[in-house]
Amino acid sequence: MKNSSDELYDTSALISACKKRSEGLRGYTTILNVVEYPPSLALRGLRVIYPTREDYELAIRLQIRLRRIGRAVGAIDLLVASVAVRRSLEVVTSDRDFKAIAEVEPRLRLRPIEDKRS
């Protein structure tokens, strides 16, 4: 797994890193991802971002755009995407919902990883 400080790790990437017994990651995650997967706190070097009001407002606008095209996604993914967009971070994920979000938000940068949980 590439390890860059301009990356925001989604829950799927955190799970993958923990399963690979990674010692740490340089980059970011959100408190929402930590709530979804508390073992991620053991990954040294990972900085946790708390969403702001502006992040929530962008998430609402993204959901409105997604609903218009019949592609609504979950609130946590929308907030993670909003955090990434507003801070120019690349989302590391195996979650396909982020591809849908990228359809309505061209500023969203993704680095897909393979999902080996199947």
Secondary structure in CASP SS format (residue, H / E / C, confidence):
PFRMAT SS
TARGET T0000
AUTHOR 0000-0000-0000
METHOD secondary structure of the structure
MODEL  1
M C 1.00
K C 1.00
N C 1.00
S C 1.00
S C 1.00
D C 1.00
E E 1.00
L E 1.00
Y E 1.00
D C 1.00
T H 1.00
S H 1.00
A H 1.00
L H 1.00
I H 1.00
S H 1.00
A H 1.00
C H 1.00
K H 1.00
K C 1.00
R C 1.00
S C 1.00
E C 1.00
G E 1.00
L E 1.00
R E 1.00
G E 1.00
Y E 1.00
T E 1.00
T E 1.00
I H 1.00
L H 1.00
N H 1.00
V H 1.00
V H 1.00
E H 1.00
Y C 1.00
P H 1.00
P H 1.00
S H 1.00
L H 1.00
A H 1.00
L C 1.00
R E 1.00
G E 1.00
L E 1.00
R E 1.00
V E 1.00
I E 1.00
Y C 1.00
P C 1.00
T C 1.00
R H 1.00
E H 1.00
D H 1.00
Y H 1.00
E H 1.00
L H 1.00
A H 1.00
I H 1.00
R H 1.00
L H 1.00
Q H 1.00
I H 1.00
R H 1.00
L H 1.00
R H 1.00
R H 1.00
I C 1.00
G C 1.00
R C 1.00
A C 1.00
V C 1.00
G C 1.00
A H 1.00
I H 1.00
D H 1.00
L H 1.00
L H 1.00
V H 1.00
A H 1.00
S H 1.00
V H 1.00
A H 1.00
V H 1.00
R H 1.00
R C 1.00
S C 1.00
L C 1.00
E E 1.00
V E 1.00
V E 1.00
T E 1.00
S C 1.00
D C 1.00
R C 1.00
D H 1.00
F H 1.00
K H 1.00
A H 1.00
I H 1.00
A H 1.00
E H 1.00
V H 1.00
E C 1.00
P C 1.00
R C 1.00
L C 1.00
R E 1.00
L E 1.00
R E 1.00
P E 1.00
I C 1.00
E C 1.00
D C 1.00
K C 1.00
R C 1.00
S C 1.00
END
